Amino acid sequence: MTNGQFSLMMALNRPEPPPMGPVAHLLAMDRTTLTAALKPLERRGWVSIETDPKDRRGKRLRLTADGAAVLSAAVPIWRETHAAVESELSSGDPDGLRRDLLEIGR
């Protein structure tokens, strides 16, 4: 699983399957890019793309049981990795770095 796939799966880890539009917005990508990012996850059986029952033109994205299991196994690795990176920051201020990076990204 790539970092991008992890982020996408975390965005889908909700009680109700979200529509594509809000997920694309949350991840700062267009719907075409989101669709391309979903394909490998769908092939692995980690995500299902369903017709929105309220709007047949829309799609909702569901994390499957297998996807939830893979994500659950990945979260501790993500936490360990982030803790290691934060401990290596020379400034000792990971929150300050995050603020600075967000500012640069604007």
DRENTORKOL-3810 file (N, C-alpha, C; in nm, 4 decimals):
REM DRENTORKOL-3810
@n.u->0.0845; n.v->-0.1173; n.w->0.0000; ca.u->0.0000; ca.v->0.0000; ca.w->0.0000; c.u->0.0894; c.v->0.1241; c.w->0.0000
@n.u->0.0564; n.v->0.2165; n.w->-0.0883; ca.u->0.1326; ca.v->0.3414; ca.w->-0.0948; c.u->0.0768; c.v->0.4417; c.w->0.0062
@n.u->0.1521; n.v->0.5484; n.w->0.0275; ca.u->0.1053; ca.v->0.6538; ca.w->0.1171; c.u->-0.0262; c.v->0.7138; c.w->0.0658
@n.u->-0.0349; n.v->0.7348; n.w->-0.0654; ca.u->-0.1578; ca.v->0.7888; ca.w->-0.1239; c.u->-0.2761; c.v->0.6951; c.w->-0.1054
@n.u->-0.2527; n.v->0.5650; n.w->-0.1216; ca.u->-0.3594; ca.v->0.4677; ca.w->-0.1013; c.u->-0.4036; c.v->0.4654; c.w->0.0449
@n.u->-0.3066; n.v->0.4765; n.w->0.1349; ca.u->-0.3389; ca.v->0.4818; ca.w->0.2774; c.u->-0.4280; c.v->0.6026; c.w->0.3064
@n.u->-0.3908; n.v->0.7184; n.w->0.2550; ca.u->-0.4703; ca.v->0.8401; ca.w->0.2768; c.u->-0.6110; c.v->0.8249; c.w->0.2203
@n.u->-0.6212; n.v->0.7667; n.w->0.1031; ca.u->-0.7517; ca.v->0.7461; ca.w->0.0407; c.u->-0.8366; c.v->0.6508; c.w->0.1245
@n.u->-0.7769; n.v->0.5421; n.w->0.1692; ca.u->-0.8525; ca.v->0.4463; ca.w->0.2497; c.u->-0.8941; c.v->0.5068; c.w->0.3841
@n.u->-0.8089; n.v->0.5903; n.w->0.4421; ca.u->-0.8467; ca.v->0.6586; ca.w->0.5664; c.u->-0.9661; c.v->0.7509; c.w->0.5417
@n.u->-0.9693; n.v->0.8153; n.w->0.4252; ca.u->-1.0807; ca.v->0.9040; ca.w->0.3916; c.u->-1.2117; c.v->0.8266; c.w->0.3753
@n.u->-1.2016; n.v->0.6983; n.w->0.3429; ca.u->-1.3208; ca.v->0.6155; ca.w->0.3238; c.u->-1.3619; c.v->0.5423; c.w->0.4507
@n.u->-1.2815; n.v->0.5497; n.w->0.5530; ca.u->-1.3059; ca.v->0.4767; ca.w->0.6777; c.u->-1.4106; c.v->0.5504; c.w->0.7614
@n.u->-1.5366; n.v->0.5366; n.w->0.7184; ca.u->-1.6494; ca.v->0.6065; ca.w->0.7808; c.u->-1.7645; c.v->0.5087; c.w->0.7979
@n.u->-1.8572; n.v->0.5407; n.w->0.8869; ca.u->-1.9727; ca.v->0.4512; ca.w->0.9041; c.u->-2.0584; c.v->0.4402; c.w->0.7780
@n.u->-2.0722; n.v->0.5504; n.w->0.7054; ca.u->-2.1510; ca.v->0.5512; ca.w->0.5815; c.u->-2.0592; c.v->0.5809; c.w->0.4640
@n.u->-2.0785; n.v->0.5130; n.w->0.3507; ca.u->-1.9916; ca.v->0.5377; ca.w->0.2351; c.u->-2.0091; c.v->0.6795; c.w->0.1812
@n.u->-1.8997; n.v->0.7545; n.w->0.1711; ca.u->-1.9098; ca.v->0.8926; ca.w->0.1233; c.u->-1.9222; c.v->0.8999; c.w->-0.0288
@n.u->-1.9809; n.v->1.0087; n.w->-0.0794; ca.u->-1.9840; ca.v->1.0322; ca.w->-0.2239; c.u->-1.8441; c.v->1.0675; c.w->-0.2749
@n.u->-1.8236; n.v->1.0500; n.w->-0.4039; ca.u->-1.6928; ca.v->1.0768; ca.w->-0.4640; c.u->-1.6508; c.v->1.2225; c.w->-0.4502
@n.u->-1.7419; n.v->1.3153; n.w->-0.4730; ca.u->-1.7069; ca.v->1.4573; ca.w->-0.4722; c.u->-1.6399; c.v->1.5035; c.w->-0.3438
@n.u->-1.7016; n.v->1.4800; n.w->-0.2282; ca.u->-1.6387; ca.v->1.5223; ca.w->-0.1034; c.u->-1.5048; c.v->1.4532; c.w->-0.0754
@n.u->-1.4911; n.v->1.3277; n.w->-0.1169; ca.u->-1.3630; ca.v->1.2578; ca.w->-0.0976; c.u->-1.2559; c.v->1.3227; c.w->-0.1842
@n.u->-1.2896; n.v->1.3516; n.w->-0.3089; ca.u->-1.1942; ca.v->1.4183; ca.w->-0.3981; c.u->-1.1532; c.v->1.5531; c.w->-0.3397
@n.u->-1.2498; n.v->1.6282; n.w->-0.2891; ca.u->-1.2202; ca.v->1.7590; ca.w->-0.2298; c.u->-1.1302; c.v->1.7439; c.w->-0.1073
@n.u->-1.1622; n.v->1.6496; n.w->-0.0197; ca.u->-1.0829; ca.v->1.6262; ca.w->0.1011; c.u->-0.9375; c.v->1.5949; c.w->0.0675
@n.u->-0.9170; n.v->1.5173; n.w->-0.0384; ca.u->-0.7821; ca.v->1.4755; ca.w->-0.0767; c.u->-0.7180; c.v->1.5699; c.w->-0.1779
@n.u->-0.7855; n.v->1.6799; n.w->-0.2086; ca.u->-0.7339; ca.v->1.7817; ca.w->-0.3017; c.u->-0.6997; c.v->1.7219; c.w->-0.4376
@n.u->-0.7936; n.v->1.6450; n.w->-0.4917; ca.u->-0.7751; ca.v->1.5890; ca.w->-0.6259; c.u->-0.9056; c.v->1.6004; c.w->-0.7034
@n.u->-0.8939; n.v->1.5957; n.w->-0.8354; ca.u->-1.0160; ca.v->1.5991; ca.w->-0.9155; c.u->-1.0742; c.v->1.4580; c.w->-0.9223
@n.u->-1.1965; n.v->1.4491; n.w->-0.9699; ca.u->-1.2671; ca.v->1.3202; ca.w->-0.9715; c.u->-1.1994; c.v->1.2188; c.w->-1.0632
@n.u->-1.1404; n.v->1.2654; n.w->-1.1731; ca.u->-1.0711; ca.v->1.1744; ca.w->-1.2645; c.u->-0.9512; c.v->1.1108; c.w->-1.1958
@n.u->-0.8750; n.v->1.1910; n.w->-1.1233; ca.u->-0.7593; ca.v->1.1398; ca.w->-1.0506; c.u->-0.8039; c.v->1.0445; c.w->-0.9405
@n.u->-0.9127; n.v->1.0787; n.w->-0.8720; ca.u->-0.9660; ca.v->0.9904; ca.w->-0.7682; c.u->-1.0080; c.v->0.8569; c.w->-0.8280
@n.u->-1.0757; n.v->0.8600; n.w->-0.9412; ca.u->-1.1181; ca.v->0.7362; ca.w->-1.0069; c.u->-0.9976; c.v->0.6486; c.w->-1.0389
@n.u->-0.8915; n.v->0.7089; n.w->-1.0912; ca.u->-0.7699; ca.v->0.6332; ca.w->-1.1226; c.u->-0.7064; c.v->0.5761; c.w->-0.9957
@n.u->-0.7092; n.v->0.6520; n.w->-0.8871; ca.u->-0.6504; ca.v->0.6056; ca.w->-0.7612; c.u->-0.7319; c.v->0.4922; c.w->-0.6996
@n.u->-0.8616; n.v->0.4899; n.w->-0.7266; ca.u->-0.9482; ca.v->0.3865; ca.w->-0.6710; c.u->-0.9328; c.v->0.2520; c.w->-0.7410
@n.u->-0.8966; n.v->0.2528; n.w->-0.8690; ca.u->-0.8937; ca.v->0.1294; ca.w->-0.9474; c.u->-0.8083; c.v->0.0189; c.w->-0.8848
@n.u->-0.6818; n.v->0.0460; n.w->-0.8448; ca.u->-0.6042; ca.v->-0.0631; ca.w->-0.7847; c.u->-0.6624; c.v->-0.1111; c.w->-0.6513
@n.u->-0.7234; n.v->-0.0211; n.w->-0.5756; ca.u->-0.7843; ca.v->-0.0607; ca.w->-0.4488; c.u->-0.9074; c.v->-0.1477; c.w->-0.4735
@n.u->-0.9814; n.v->-0.1139; n.w->-0.5776; ca.u->-1.0989; ca.v->-0.1932; ca.w->-0.6133; c.u->-1.0566; c.v->-0.3314; c.w->-0.6635
@n.u->-0.9504; n.v->-0.3365; n.w->-0.7452; ca.u->-0.9010; ca.v->-0.4656; ca.w->-0.7957; c.u->-0.8568; c.v->-0.5576; c.w->-0.6818
@n.u->-0.7986; n.v->-0.4998; n.w->-0.5781; ca.u->-0.7540; ca.v->-0.5791; ca.w->-0.4631; c.u->-0.8699; c.v->-0.6188; c.w->-0.3711
@n.u->-0.9869; n.v->-0.5629; n.w->-0.3969; ca.u->-1.1025; ca.v->-0.5940; ca.w->-0.3135; c.u->-1.1071; c.v->-0.5147; c.w->-0.1846
@n.u->-1.0344; n.v->-0.4029; n.w->-0.1785; ca.u->-1.0288; ca.v->-0.3204; ca.w->-0.0581; c.u->-1.1348; c.v->-0.2112; c.w->-0.0583
@n.u->-1.1855; n.v->-0.1756; n.w->-0.1756; ca.u->-1.2832; ca.v->-0.0671; ca.w->-0.1909; c.u->-1.3891; c.v->-0.1126; c.w->-0.2900
@n.u->-1.5134; n.v->-0.0756; n.w->-0.2638; ca.u->-1.6182; ca.v->-0.0979; ca.w->-0.3637; c.u->-1.6784; c.v->0.0373; c.w->-0.4003
@n.u->-1.7130; n.v->0.0491; n.w->-0.5271; ca.u->-1.7755; ca.v->0.1710; ca.w->-0.5787; c.u->-1.9208; c.v->0.1359; c.w->-0.6075
@n.u->-2.0112; n.v->0.2046; n.w->-0.5388; ca.u->-2.1531; ca.v->0.1716; ca.w->-0.5451; c.u->-2.2336; c.v->0.2892; c.w->-0.5988
@n.u->-2.3452; n.v->0.2585; n.w->-0.6602; ca.u->-2.4368; ca.v->0.3632; ca.w->-0.7052; c.u->-2.5014; c.v->0.4272; c.w->-0.5828
@n.u->-2.5093; n.v->0.5582; n.w->-0.5843; ca.u->-2.5716; ca.v->0.6322; ca.w->-0.4745; c.u->-2.7225; c.v->0.6073; c.w->-0.4793
@n.u->-2.7807; n.v->0.5517; n.w->-0.3735; ca.u->-2.9251; ca.v->0.5231; ca.w->-0.3775; c.u->-3.0117; c.v->0.6490; c.w->-0.3854
@n.u->-2.9577; n.v->0.7636; n.w->-0.3452; ca.u->-3.0342; ca.v->0.8885; ca.w->-0.3492; c.u->-3.0218; c.v->0.9596; c.w->-0.4835
@n.u->-2.9176; n.v->0.9259; n.w->-0.5587; ca.u->-2.8935; ca.v->0.9888; ca.w->-0.6892; c.u->-2.8235; c.v->0.8859; c.w->-0.7764
@n.u->-2.8972; n.v->0.8219; n.w->-0.8641; ca.u->-2.8446; ca.v->0.7110; ca.w->-0.9448; c.u->-2.7249; c.v->0.7519; c.w->-1.0301
@n.u->-2.7062; n.v->0.8814; n.w->-1.0518; ca.u->-2.5906; ca.v->0.9271; ca.w->-1.1298; c.u->-2.4637; c.v->0.9290; c.w->-1.0460
@n.u->-2.4785; n.v->0.9360; n.w->-0.9148; ca.u->-2.3638; ca.v->0.9488; ca.w->-0.8253; c.u->-2.3084; c.v->0.8149; c.w->-0.7799
@n.u->-2.1875; n.v->0.8194; n.w->-0.7293; ca.u->-2.1204; ca.v->0.7001; ca.w->-0.6768; c.u->-2.0817; c.v->0.7233; c.w->-0.5315
@n.u->-2.0884; n.v->0.6177; n.w->-0.4547; ca.u->-2.0422; ca.v->0.6195; ca.w->-0.3155; c.u->-1.9292; c.v->0.5182; c.w->-0.3020
@n.u->-1.8378; n.v->0.5490; n.w->-0.2122; ca.u->-1.7161; ca.v->0.4694; ca.w->-0.1980; c.u->-1.7164; c.v->0.3995; c.w->-0.0632
@n.u->-1.7061; n.v->0.2678; n.w->-0.0669; ca.u->-1.7122; ca.v->0.1891; ca.w->0.0564; c.u->-1.5824; c.v->0.1109; c.w->0.0751
@n.u->-1.5300; n.v->0.1189; n.w->0.1952; ca.u->-1.4179; ca.v->0.0357; ca.w->0.2345; c.u->-1.4746; c.v->-0.1032; c.w->0.2629
@n.u->-1.4232; n.v->-0.2066; n.w->0.1964; ca.u->-1.4729; ca.v->-0.3420; ca.w->0.2181; c.u->-1.4179; c.v->-0.3975; c.w->0.3496
@n.u->-1.4667; n.v->-0.5138; n.w->0.3891; ca.u->-1.4151; ca.v->-0.5785; ca.w->0.5105; c.u->-1.2659; c.v->-0.6073; c.w->0.4956
@n.u->-1.2246; n.v->-0.6549; n.w->0.3772; ca.u->-1.0813; ca.v->-0.6791; ca.w->0.3535; c.u->-1.0033; c.v->-0.5487; c.w->0.3594
@n.u->-1.0595; n.v->-0.4426; n.w->0.3023; ca.u->-0.9938; ca.v->-0.3126; ca.w->0.3058; c.u->-0.9798; c.v->-0.2606; c.w->0.4479
@n.u->-1.0838; n.v->-0.2789; n.w->0.5280; ca.u->-1.0785; ca.v->-0.2348; ca.w->0.6677; c.u->-0.9721; c.v->-0.3126; c.w->0.7443
@n.u->-0.9582; n.v->-0.4417; n.w->0.7148; ca.u->-0.8564; ca.v->-0.5232; ca.w->0.7824; c.u->-0.7159; c.v->-0.4785; c.w->0.7439
@n.u->-0.6946; n.v->-0.4523; n.w->0.6151; ca.u->-0.5637; ca.v->-0.4058; ca.w->0.5683; c.u->-0.5323; c.v->-0.2694; c.w->0.6295
@n.u->-0.6303; n.v->-0.1816; n.w->0.6310; ca.u->-0.6104; ca.v->-0.0488; ca.w->0.6886; c.u->-0.5796; c.v->-0.0587; c.w->0.8376
@n.u->-0.6501; n.v->-0.1450; n.w->0.9068; ca.u->-0.6272; ca.v->-0.1638; ca.w->1.0500; c.u->-0.4846; c.v->-0.2115; c.w->1.0771
@n.u->-0.4327; n.v->-0.2970; n.w->0.9905; ca.u->-0.2948; ca.v->-0.3443; ca.w->1.0050; c.u->-0.1944; c.v->-0.2350; c.w->0.9701
@n.u->-0.2317; n.v->-0.1442; n.w->0.8811; ca.u->-0.1398; ca.v->-0.0390; ca.w->0.8361; c.u->-0.1301; c.v->0.0778; c.w->0.9340
@n.u->-0.2339; n.v->0.1039; n.w->1.0106; ca.u->-0.2347; ca.v->0.2203; ca.w->1.1002; c.u->-0.1194; c.v->0.2175; c.w->1.2004
@n.u->-0.0902; n.v->0.1052; n.w->1.2667; ca.u->0.0241; ca.v->0.1059; ca.w->1.3594; c.u->0.1574; c.v->0.1342; c.w->1.2893
@n.u->0.1723; n.v->0.0863; n.w->1.1674; ca.u->0.2945; ca.v->0.1131; ca.w->1.0903; c.u->0.3027; c.v->0.2619; c.w->1.0594
@n.u->0.1902; n.v->0.3207; n.w->1.0197; ca.u->0.1852; ca.v->0.4647; ca.w->0.9914; c.u->0.2239; c.v->0.5440; c.w->1.1160
@n.u->0.1675; n.v->0.5052; n.w->1.2306; ca.u->0.1986; ca.v->0.5769; ca.w->1.3558; c.u->0.3472; c.v->0.5668; c.w->1.3894
@n.u->0.4036; n.v->0.4462; n.w->1.3781; ca.u->0.5466; ca.v->0.4267; ca.w->1.4068; c.u->0.6328; c.v->0.5105; c.w->1.3135
@n.u->0.5987; n.v->0.5108; n.w->1.1862; ca.u->0.6757; ca.v->0.5864; ca.w->1.0876; c.u->0.6703; c.v->0.7355; c.w->1.1180
@n.u->0.5521; n.v->0.7854; n.w->1.1471; ca.u->0.5396; ca.v->0.9282; ca.w->1.1778; c.u->0.6120; c.v->0.9646; c.w->1.3068
@n.u->0.6082; n.v->0.8778; n.w->1.4047; ca.u->0.6803; ca.v->0.9043; ca.w->1.5295; c.u->0.8304; c.v->0.9089; c.w->1.5037
@n.u->0.8798; n.v->0.8183; n.w->1.4186; ca.u->1.0226; ca.v->0.8169; ca.w->1.3859; c.u->1.0628; c.v->0.9438; c.w->1.3120
@n.u->0.9813; n.v->0.9864; n.w->1.2175; ca.u->1.0112; ca.v->1.1093; ca.w->1.1429; c.u->1.0108; c.v->1.2292; c.w->1.2373
@n.u->0.9099; n.v->1.2377; n.w->1.3217; ca.u->0.9016; ca.v->1.3503; ca.w->1.4151; c.u->1.0206; c.v->1.3536; c.w->1.5105
@n.u->1.0684; n.v->1.2370; n.w->1.5519; ca.u->1.1824; ca.v->1.2347; ca.w->1.6441; c.u->1.3115; c.v->1.2776; c.w->1.5758
@n.u->1.3159; n.v->1.2674; n.w->1.4432; ca.u->1.4351; ca.v->1.3056; ca.w->1.3676; c.u->1.4361; c.v->1.4524; c.w->1.3254
@n.u->1.3253; n.v->1.5210; n.w->1.3431; ca.u->1.3199; ca.v->1.6613; ca.w->1.3023; c.u->1.4178; c.v->1.7426; c.w->1.3856
@n.u->1.5022; n.v->1.8153; n.w->1.3178; ca.u->1.6045; ca.v->1.8916; ca.w->1.3890; c.u->1.5456; c.v->2.0050; c.w->1.4714
@n.u->1.4341; n.v->2.0601; n.w->1.4280; ca.u->1.3757; ca.v->2.1729; ca.w->1.5011; c.u->1.3101; c.v->2.1280; c.w->1.6305
@n.u->1.2740; n.v->2.0009; n.w->1.6365; ca.u->1.2039; ca.v->1.9525; ca.w->1.7543; c.u->1.0623; c.v->2.0058; c.w->1.7652
@n.u->1.0118; n.v->2.0657; n.w->1.6582; ca.u->0.8785; ca.v->2.1255; ca.w->1.6587; c.u->0.7975; c.v->2.0729; c.w->1.5402
@n.u->0.7477; n.v->1.9481; n.w->1.5486; ca.u->0.6733; ca.v->1.8929; ca.w->1.4347; c.u->0.5467; c.v->1.9717; c.w->1.4017
@n.u->0.4811; n.v->2.0287; n.w->1.5030; ca.u->0.3602; ca.v->2.1080; ca.w->1.4753; c.u->0.3951; c.v->2.2342; c.w->1.3970
@n.u->0.5073; n.v->2.2963; n.w->1.4306; ca.u->0.5533; ca.v->2.4136; ca.w->1.3565; c.u->0.5858; c.v->2.3793; c.w->1.2126
@n.u->0.6482; n.v->2.2639; n.w->1.1924; ca.u->0.6793; ca.v->2.2195; ca.w->1.0564; c.u->0.5509; c.v->2.1987; c.w->0.9767
@n.u->0.4515; n.v->2.1341; n.w->1.0371; ca.u->0.3241; ca.v->2.1136; ca.w->0.9678; c.u->0.2612; c.v->2.2474; c.w->0.9278
@n.u->0.2622; n.v->2.3430; n.w->1.0199; ca.u->0.2064; ca.v->2.4762; ca.w->0.9885; c.u->0.2816; c.v->2.5393; c.w->0.8716
@n.u->0.4152; n.v->2.5305; n.w->0.8767; ca.u->0.4961; ca.v->2.5891; ca.w->0.7694; c.u->0.4678; c.v->2.5218; c.w->0.6357
@n.u->0.4573; n.v->2.3905; n.w->0.6355; ca.u->0.4306; ca.v->2.3179; ca.w->0.5106; c.u->0.2916; c.v->2.3512; c.w->0.4564
@n.u->0.1941; n.v->2.3639; n.w->0.5442; ca.u->0.0597; ca.v->2.4034; ca.w->0.4992; c.u->0.0620; c.v->2.5427; c.w->0.4381
@n.u->0.1373; n.v->2.6319; n.w->0.4989; ca.u->0.1481; ca.v->2.7686; ca.w->0.4467; c.u->0.2142; c.v->2.7687; c.w->0.3089
@n.u->0.3186; n.v->2.6893; n.w->0.2926; ca.u->0.3869; ca.v->2.6800; ca.w->0.1629; c.u->0.2912; c.v->2.6264; c.w->0.0568
@n.u->0.2071; n.v->2.5305; n.w->0.0955; ca.u->0.1148; ca.v->2.4676; ca.w->0.0016; c.u->0.0000; c.v->2.5556; c.w->-0.0427
@n.u->-0.0168; n.v->2.6701; n.w->0.0188; ca.u->-0.1301; ca.v->2.7580; ca.w->-0.0173; c.u->-0.0995; c.v->2.8428; c.w->-0.1333
END
